[in-house]
């Protein structure tokens, strides 16, 4: 205790001068008048009840037992010592021995009290560290956050580390995941290759190397400026999750207390890292299943294959541009969790189409070819019986069937021939059946009102399908975003006809990129629209109050950056190649 201190200072930390003086004052009356009592260390007086006017050699001495090991004794200077009888001298020695014993007992009890106090304080600090580290290291289930909390604790606590690094196992061995101080890449790799590192992993016991230059296991692998090192495995049950390395440029920088401190940190970190890995493994599996589900939907229609993934990438890239815009969107900053939620909203936004009829979902024309062929046969039969030129009428019907926006005269033509009926062998034949007329007279697109209602079910159907999945907290708004991606600010959208104040900004983002990708890609019923034309359509939708004007303006202004950024997005890639690939280092 207090090793390295001056002996006098060390003694005064245990027994205060006032207390020592009380012992001496109580003993003085038992000695001859004019006596002087002093406490000596190595022959030097450190405390006297009265001024010293004598030499050490002139005193009668009595050793004082001292746990610190210093040469401590109590001395008495007696006037006219030569005139004292033997019984008087024996009395003086008895007083000195008793007083020495009393002082020694006090020092021993005070030392024990202080040791208990220091041990209690040490335990308190250990518990405080444990509590703090549990809170910090378990504050997140993201591996990056857990490791950052560990390195922050190492560099901000009472550890004498100037540099440090956390190594995690990857497919090709241990690599640095996070570090602080001037910890170079070359240096980190050299440490992995040394036998000390391998010893730590195999033994799962931490070590202190207070003179690196003398340790043959690592001295040739580390730079000469590293003098001391503390290296500690990061364990969890049956697994070595990683290795924590702390270094210092000073020799003898670390002690047993530091080793215990770091061992406590590492034990908590090991469990937190294990939880993060398990969480990430579940997340990787969930992500793979969700992507597979989305790809299965896209696979139903070759013309929409890749649409969901493109929308997801564009939405995330657009969201990043919004976060970087300090003009109109200074109040918005999408976190990594928000971006991931937007990404999977894009991936899954059309999942509800799994419940839509195939013939509606993949409808290329107003009527299928087989039905148009039947209409052609009716026209031919009518022409034969009534000497009518039917070929031009049939050609016009086929053109109308493929048209997205037929002219009014085309619609009138369909209405006119729908009234035609004729008899063949006593049977009345209508040129067009009611459902055929309904399909051919749709003013825009190729879906009837009933078919459009079927398509418009897919956002609600998406929510119905996905609500059974127990999504993690960072995907808490995913269902809402998906359910709102066809809503419009003026209330003209579907499925609920929401207005602006009820529509999330994430849903507005998804709506814009969904429209953009849909009209710039080829479909059954239309060719791909050029980018410039697509942006004009978005601008028109915003001007009509359907889309968010500020978002559309930014999307148009940053479209090149958004598309470039979308190409490099890979939010579903794990932060460690360990997930679902290689086992962690086994402790056995």
C-alpha positions in Angstrom: 0.0 0.0 0.0 1.4 3.4 -1.0 4.6 1.7 -2.3 7.2 4.1 -3.6 6.3 6.9 -1.1 8.8 8.5 1.3 8.7 6.4 4.5 7.9 9.4 6.6 5.0 10.4 4.3 3.9 6.8 4.2 3.7 6.6 8.0 1.9 9.9 8.3 -0.7 8.6 5.9 -1.4 5.8 8.4 -1.1 7.6 11.7 -1.6 11.3 11.9 0.9 13.5 13.9 -1.8 14.5 16.3 -2.6 10.9 17.1 1.1 10.0 17.5 1.6 13.0 19.8 -1.2 11.7 22.0 0.7 8.4 22.5 3.9 10.2 23.4 2.2 12.7 25.8 0.5 9.8 27.7 3.9 8.0 28.0 6.0 11.0 29.1 4.6 11.3 32.7 5.7 7.7 33.2 9.3 8.7 32.5 11.8 10.7 34.6 11.3 14.5 34.4 13.1 16.1 31.4 12.8 13.0 29.2 12.1 13.4 25.5 10.3 10.8 23.3 10.8 10.6 19.6 9.8 8.3 16.7 12.6 7.4 14.4 12.8 5.9 10.9 16.2 4.6 10.0 17.7 6.6 12.8 16.1 9.9 11.7 13.6 11.5 14.1 10.3 12.1 12.2 8.2 13.1 15.2 9.0 14.3 18.7 6.8 15.5 21.6 9.5 18.0 22.6 12.3 19.7 20.6 15.3 17.4 20.0 18.5 18.4 21.7 20.2 15.0 21.6 21.7 12.5 19.2 20.2 9.2 18.2 23.0 7.3 20.0 22.0 8.8 23.3 18.5 7.4 23.2 17.0 4.2 24.7 15.3 2.5 21.7 12.3 0.2 21.4 11.4 -1.2 17.9 7.8 -0.6 16.6 6.3 -3.4 14.5 5.4 -1.8 11.2 3.5 -3.7 8.4 5.2 -1.4 5.8 8.5 -2.9 6.7 10.2 0.4 7.5 12.9 0.5 10.3 10.6 2.2 12.8 11.4 2.6 16.5 10.5 4.7 19.6 13.4 6.3 21.4 13.6 8.1 24.8 16.3 10.5 25.8 16.7 10.4 29.6 18.6 13.1 31.5 21.3 11.9 33.9 20.9 8.4 32.5 24.1 7.2 34.2 22.7 8.0 37.6 19.7 5.7 37.2 19.4 2.4 38.9 18.8 -0.9 37.1 15.1 -1.1 38.2 14.6 2.5 37.0 16.1 1.6 33.6 14.0 -1.5 33.4 10.9 0.7 34.1 11.8 3.1 31.3 12.3 0.2 28.9 8.9 -1.3 29.9 7.2 2.1 29.3 8.9 2.3 25.9 7.9 -1.3 25.0 4.3 -0.8 26.0 4.1 2.5 24.1 5.7 0.9 21.1 3.2 -2.0 21.3 0.3 0.5 21.5 1.6 2.5 18.5 2.2 -0.8 16.6 -1.3 -2.0 17.3 -2.7 1.3 16.2 -0.7 1.2 13.0 -1.8 -2.4 12.3 -5.4 -1.7 12.9 -5.3 1.5 10.9 -3.5 -0.3 8.1 -6.1 -3.0 8.1 -8.9 -0.4 8.1 -7.3 1.4 5.2 -6.8 -1.9 3.3 -10.5 -2.8 3.9 -11.4 0.7 2.7 -9.2 0.4 -0.4 -10.6 -3.0 -1.1 -14.1 -1.7 -0.7 -13.3 1.2 -2.9 -11.8 -1.2 -5.4 -14.9 -3.4 -5.4 -17.1 -0.3 -5.7 -15.1 0.9 -8.7 -15.2 -2.6 -10.2 -19.0 -2.7 -9.7 -19.3 0.9 -11.1 -17.2 -0.2 -14.1 -19.4 -3.3 -14.5 -22.6 -1.2 -14.3 -21.3 1.5 -16.6 -19.9 -1.0 -19.1 -23.1 -3.1 -19.0 -25.1 0.0 -19.8 -22.8 1.3 -22.5 -22.0 -2.1 -24.1 -25.6 -3.2 -24.1 -27.0 0.0 -25.3 -27.1 -1.3 -28.9 -27.3 -4.6 -30.7 -25.2 -3.3 -33.5 -21.7 -4.8 -33.5 -20.2 -1.5 -34.6 -21.8 0.3 -31.6 -20.7 -2.4 -29.1 -17.0 -2.3 -30.3 -17.0 1.5 -30.3 -18.3 1.6 -26.7 -15.5 -0.8 -25.7 -12.7 1.2 -27.3 -14.2 4.5 -25.9 -14.2 2.9 -22.4 -10.5 1.9 -22.8 -9.3 5.3 -23.9 -11.4 7.4 -21.5 -11.1 5.3 -18.3 -8.1 5.3 -15.9 -6.1 2.9 -18.1 -2.6 4.1 -19.2 -3.1 3.0 -22.8 -2.0 5.4 -25.5 -3.0 3.0 -28.3 -5.5 0.2 -28.5 -7.4 -2.1 -30.9 -10.2 -4.7 -30.9 -9.6 -7.7 -33.1 -12.4 -9.8 -34.4 -12.3 -13.1 -36.2 -13.0 -13.1 -40.0 -12.8 -15.8 -42.6 -9.1 -15.2 -43.1 -8.1 -14.7 -39.5 -8.3 -11.9 -36.9 -8.4 -8.3 -38.2 -8.7 -4.9 -36.4 -12.3 -3.8 -36.3 -11.8 -0.6 -34.3 -8.8 1.2 -32.8 -7.6 4.4 -31.1 -4.3 6.2 -30.9 -1.6 5.8 -33.6 -2.3 2.1 -34.3 -1.1 1.4 -37.8 -2.5 -1.3 -40.1 0.9 -2.9 -40.6 1.5 -3.0 -36.8 -1.9 -4.5 -36.2 -1.3 -7.3 -38.7 2.2 -8.0 -37.3 0.7 -8.5 -33.9 -1.7 -11.1 -35.2 1.2 -13.1 -36.6 3.2 -13.2 -33.4 3.0 -16.3 -31.1 1.8 -14.2 -28.1 -1.5 -13.4 -29.9 -2.0 -17.1 -30.6 -1.1 -18.0 -26.9 -3.8 -15.6 -25.7 -6.5 -17.1 -28.0 -5.6 -20.7 -27.0 -5.3 -20.0 -23.3 -8.0 -17.5 -23.0 -6.1 -15.7 -20.3 -5.0 -12.1 -20.4 -1.4 -11.0 -20.0 0.7 -7.9 -19.2 4.0 -7.5 -21.1 5.7 -4.6 -19.3 8.9 -4.9 -21.3 8.1 -5.8 -24.8 11.8 -5.8 -25.8 12.4 -8.8 -23.6 9.4 -10.9 -24.7 10.6 -13.2 -27.5 7.0 -13.9 -28.5 6.4 -10.4 -29.9 9.4 -8.2 -29.7 10.4 -8.8 -33.4 6.8 -8.1 -34.6 6.1 -4.7 -32.8 7.6 -1.3 -33.5 10.3 -0.1 -31.1 8.2 2.6 -29.6 5.8 0.1 -27.9 7.3 -0.6 -24.5 4.3 -2.1 -22.6 1.3 -4.1 -23.6 -1.9 -5.5 -22.1 -3.6 -8.2 -24.2 -6.9 -9.7 -23.2 -9.2 -12.2 -24.9 -12.9 -11.2 -25.2 -14.8 -14.3 -24.1 -18.4 -15.4 -24.2 -19.6 -19.0 -23.3 -17.5 -21.5 -25.3 -16.3 -18.9 -27.8 -13.5 -16.3 -28.1 -15.4 -13.3 -29.6 -12.2 -11.3 -30.2 -9.0 -9.9 -28.6 -8.4 -6.5 -26.9 -4.9 -5.1 -27.2 -3.8 -2.0 -25.2 -0.2 -0.6 -25.6 1.9 2.2 -24.1 5.2 3.8 -25.0 6.2 3.8 -21.4 7.8 0.7 -19.7 5.9 -0.9 -16.8 2.7 1.0 -17.7 0.3 -1.7 -16.7 -0.4 -3.5 -13.3 -2.6 -6.2 -11.9 -5.4 -3.7 -11.2 -5.4 -2.7 -14.9 -5.5 -6.4 -15.9 -8.5 -6.9 -13.6 -10.2 -3.8 -14.9 -9.8 -4.9 -18.5 -10.9 -8.5 -17.7 -14.2 -7.1 -16.3 -14.7 -5.0 -19.5 -13.9 -7.9 -21.8 -16.3 -10.3 -20.0 -19.1 -7.8 -20.4 -18.1 -7.0 -24.0 -17.9 -10.7 -24.9 -21.6 -11.2 -24.0 -22.6 -8.0 -25.8 -20.6 -9.0 -29.0 -22.2 -12.4 -28.9 -25.7 -10.8 -28.6 -24.8 -8.5 -31.5 -23.7 -11.4 -33.7 -26.8 -13.4 -32.9 -28.9 -10.4 -33.6 -27.1 -9.7 -36.9 -27.4 -13.4 -37.9 -31.1 -13.2 -37.4 -31.2 -10.0 -39.3 -29.2 -11.4 -42.2 -31.6 -14.4 -42.3 -34.6 -12.1 -42.2 -33.2 -9.9 -44.8 -32.5 -12.8 -47.1 -36.0 -14.1 -46.7 -37.5 -10.7 -47.3 -35.4 -10.2 -50.5 -36.3 -13.7 -51.7 -40.0 -12.9 -51.1 -39.7 -9.6 -53.1 -37.8 -11.4 -55.9 -40.6 -14.0 -56.1 -43.1 -11.2 -56.7 -40.9 -9.6 -59.3 -40.5 -13.0 -61.0 -44.3 -13.2 -61.7 -43.8 -10.5 -64.2 -40.6 -10.3 -66.3 -41.3 -6.7 -67.1 -41.2 -5.6 -63.5 -38.2 -7.9 -62.5 -35.8 -5.8 -60.5 -38.3 -3.0 -59.9 -38.4 -3.5 -56.1 -34.6 -3.5 -55.7 -34.3 -0.4 -58.0 -36.9 1.4 -55.9 -35.1 0.5 -52.7 -31.8 1.7 -53.9 -33.2 4.9 -55.4 -35.1 5.6 -52.2 -32.1 5.2 -49.9 -29.9 7.3 -52.2 -32.6 10.0 -52.4 -32.9 9.9 -48.5 -29.2 10.6 -48.2 -29.5 13.6 -50.5 -32.3 14.9 -48.3 -30.1 14.4 -45.2 -27.3 16.4 -46.9 -29.5 19.2 -47.9 -29.3 22.1 -45.4 -31.6 24.4 -47.3 -35.1 23.0 -47.2 -34.4 19.8 -45.2 -32.1 21.0 -42.5 -34.4 19.4 -39.9 -34.1 15.9 -41.4 -31.2 13.6 -40.8 -31.9 9.9 -41.6 -29.9 7.5 -39.4 -28.5 4.2 -40.6 -31.6 2.5 -39.1 -33.9 4.9 -41.0 -32.1 4.2 -44.2 -32.4 0.5 -43.7 -36.1 0.8 -43.0 -36.5 2.9 -46.2 -34.5 0.2 -48.1 -36.7 -2.6 -47.0 -39.9 -0.6 -47.5 -38.7 -0.3 -51.2 -37.8 -4.0 -51.4 -41.3 -5.0 -50.0 -43.5 -2.2 -51.3 -45.2 -4.4 -53.9 -45.3 -7.6 -51.9 -49.1 -7.4 -51.8 -49.2 -8.1 -55.5 -48.8 -11.8 -54.6 -52.6 -11.7 -53.9 -53.5 -10.0 -57.2 -54.9 -12.1 -60.1 -52.2 -13.0 -62.6 -54.3 -11.9 -65.6 -54.7 -8.4 -64.0 -51.1 -8.1 -62.8 -49.6 -8.9 -66.2 -52.3 -7.5 -68.4 -50.7 -6.2 -71.7 -53.7 -5.1 -73.6 -57.3 -4.2 -73.0 -58.5 -7.6 -74.2 -56.5 -10.8 -74.6 -55.6 -11.9 -78.1 -58.0 -14.8 -78.0 -61.0 -12.4 -77.4 -59.8 -10.0 -80.1 -59.6 -13.0 -82.5 -63.2 -13.9 -81.6 -64.3 -10.3 -82.3 -62.5 -10.6 -85.7 -64.5 -13.7 -86.5 -67.7 -11.9 -85.7 -66.7 -9.0 -88.0 -65.8 -11.5 -90.8 -69.1 -13.3 -90.4 -71.0 -10.1 -90.4 -69.1 -8.9 -93.5 -69.9 -12.2 -95.4 -73.6 -12.0 -94.6 -74.0 -8.3 -95.2 -71.4 -7.8 -98.0 -69.5 -5.4 -95.7 -65.8 -4.6 -95.7 -64.8 -5.8 -92.3 -60.9 -5.9 -92.4 -60.5 -2.2 -91.7 -62.8 -2.4 -88.7 -60.9 -5.4 -87.3 -57.6 -3.6 -87.8 -59.0 -0.6 -85.9 -60.2 -2.8 -83.1 -56.7 -4.3 -82.7 -55.2 -0.8 -82.6 -57.6 0.4 -79.9 -56.9 -2.8 -77.9 -53.2 -1.9 -77.7 -53.7 1.9 -77.2 -53.0 3.5 -73.8 -55.2 6.6 -74.5 -57.5 6.1 -77.5 -59.0 9.1 -79.2 -62.6 10.0 -78.7 -63.5 8.9 -82.2 -62.1 5.5 -81.4 -64.2 5.3 -78.3 -67.2 6.4 -80.4 -66.4 3.7 -82.9 -66.4 1.0 -80.2 -69.7 2.3 -79.0 -71.2 2.2 -82.5 -70.2 -1.4 -83.3 -71.3 -2.5 -79.8 -74.9 -1.8 -80.9 -74.5 -4.0 -84.0 -76.2 -7.4 -83.8 -77.1 -9.8 -86.5 -78.7 -13.3 -87.0 -77.0 -16.4 -88.3 -79.1 -19.5 -88.6 -81.7 -18.1 -86.3 -79.3 -17.1 -83.6 -78.7 -13.5 -82.7 -75.0 -12.5 -82.5 -73.9 -9.3 -80.7 -70.8 -7.7 -82.3 -69.4 -6.9 -78.8 -70.3 -8.4 -75.5 -70.8 -5.9 -72.6 -67.5 -6.8 -70.9 -65.6 -6.5 -74.2 -67.1 -3.0 -74.8 -66.1 -2.0 -71.2 -62.5 -3.0 -71.7 -62.2 -1.3 -75.1 -63.7 2.0 -73.9 -61.4 2.5 -71.0 -60.1 6.1 -71.5 -56.6 5.6 -70.1 -54.5 2.5 -69.6 -55.9 -0.9 -70.1 -57.5 -1.7 -66.8 -61.2 -1.5 -66.1 -62.5 0.1 -62.9 -62.9 -3.3 -61.3 -59.4 -4.4 -62.4 -57.9 -1.1 -61.1 -59.5 -1.7 -57.8 -57.9 -5.1 -57.8 -54.5 -3.6 -58.4 -55.1 -0.9 -55.8 -55.6 -3.5 -53.1 -51.9 -4.3 -53.1 -50.7 -1.7 -50.5 -53.3 -3.0 -48.0 -52.5 -6.5 -49.0 -48.8 -5.9 -48.3 -49.7 -4.7 -44.8 -51.9 -7.8 -44.3 -49.1 -10.2 -45.4 -46.3 -8.5 -43.5 -48.1 -7.7 -40.2 -47.6 -11.3 -39.1 -43.8 -10.9 -39.2 -42.3 -9.7 -35.9 -40.1 -7.0 -37.3 -37.3 -5.5 -35.2 -37.8 -2.1 -33.6 -35.7 -0.4 -36.2 -38.3 -1.4 -38.8 -41.2 -0.2 -36.7 -42.7 2.1 -39.4 -42.0 -0.3 -42.4 -45.7 -1.3 -42.7 -46.9 2.3 -42.5 -44.4 3.4 -45.2 -45.4 0.5 -47.5 -49.1 1.1 -46.9 -48.8 4.8 -47.8 -46.6 4.6 -50.9 -49.6 5.2 -53.2 -51.2 7.9 -51.1 -51.2 11.4 -52.5 -51.0 14.7 -50.6 -54.3 16.0 -52.0 -56.2 12.9 -50.8 -56.5 11.4 -54.3 -54.3 8.3 -53.5 -55.2 4.9 -52.2 -55.9 2.7 -50.3 -57.1 5.2 -47.6 -57.2 8.5 -49.4 -54.9 10.2 -46.8 -53.9 13.8 -46.9 -50.5 15.4 -46.6 -50.5 15.7 -42.8 -51.0 12.0 -42.4 -48.4 10.8 -44.9 -44.8 10.1 -43.6 -41.9 11.7 -45.4 -40.5 8.2 -46.0 -43.8 7.3 -47.8 -43.5 10.5 -49.9 -39.9 9.5 -50.9 -41.0 6.0 -51.9 -43.9 7.4 -53.9 -41.6 9.6 -56.0 -39.0 6.9 -56.8 -41.7 4.3 -57.4 -43.4 6.5 -60.1 -40.0 7.4 -61.6 -38.8 3.8 -61.9 -42.2 2.7 -63.2 -42.4 5.2 -66.0 -38.7 5.0 -67.0 -38.9 1.2 -67.4 -40.6 -0.8 -70.2 -43.9 -2.4 -69.3 -46.3 -4.8 -71.1 -48.4 -2.0 -72.2 -45.8 0.8 -72.9 -42.2 1.5 -73.9 -39.8 3.0 -71.4 -40.2 6.8 -71.0 -37.1 9.0 -71.3 -35.7 10.4 -68.1 -36.4 14.0 -69.1 -40.1 13.2 -69.8 -40.3 11.2 -66.5 -39.0 14.2 -64.5 -41.6 16.5 -66.2 -44.3 14.1 -65.2 -43.1 14.2 -61.6 -43.0 18.0 -61.7 -46.6 18.1 -63.0 -47.8 15.7 -60.2 -46.1 18.0 -57.7 -47.7 21.1 -59.3 -51.1 19.5 -59.0 -50.5 18.9 -55.3 -50.2 15.2 -55.4 -46.5 14.9 -54.6 -44.3 16.8 -52.2 -43.1 19.9 -54.1 -39.8 20.3 -52.2 -39.0 16.6 -52.5 -39.7 16.6 -56.2 -37.6 19.7 -56.8 -34.6 18.1 -54.9 -35.1 14.8 -56.8 -35.0 16.6 -60.2 -32.0 18.7 -59.2 -30.0 15.7 -57.8 -31.3 12.9 -60.1 -27.8 12.2 -61.5 -26.3 12.0 -58.0 -29.2 9.9 -56.8 -28.9 7.4 -59.6 -25.1 7.2 -59.2 -25.5 6.7 -55.4 -28.2 4.0 -55.9 -25.7 1.9 -57.8 -23.3 1.6 -54.8 -25.8 1.0 -52.0 -25.6 -2.4 -50.2 -27.3 -1.9 -46.9 -28.0 -5.6 -46.5 -24.3 -6.5 -46.4 -23.2 -7.5 -42.8 -20.4 -5.6 -41.1 -18.5 -8.8 -40.6 -18.0 -11.7 -43.0 -18.5 -14.0 -40.1 -22.2 -13.9 -40.2 -23.7 -17.2 -41.5 -20.3 -18.2 -43.0 -17.6 -19.2 -40.5 -17.7 -20.3 -36.9 -16.2 -18.1 -34.2 -13.0 -19.1 -32.5 -13.9 -22.0 -30.2 -12.6 -21.9 -26.6 -12.1 -25.6 -26.4 
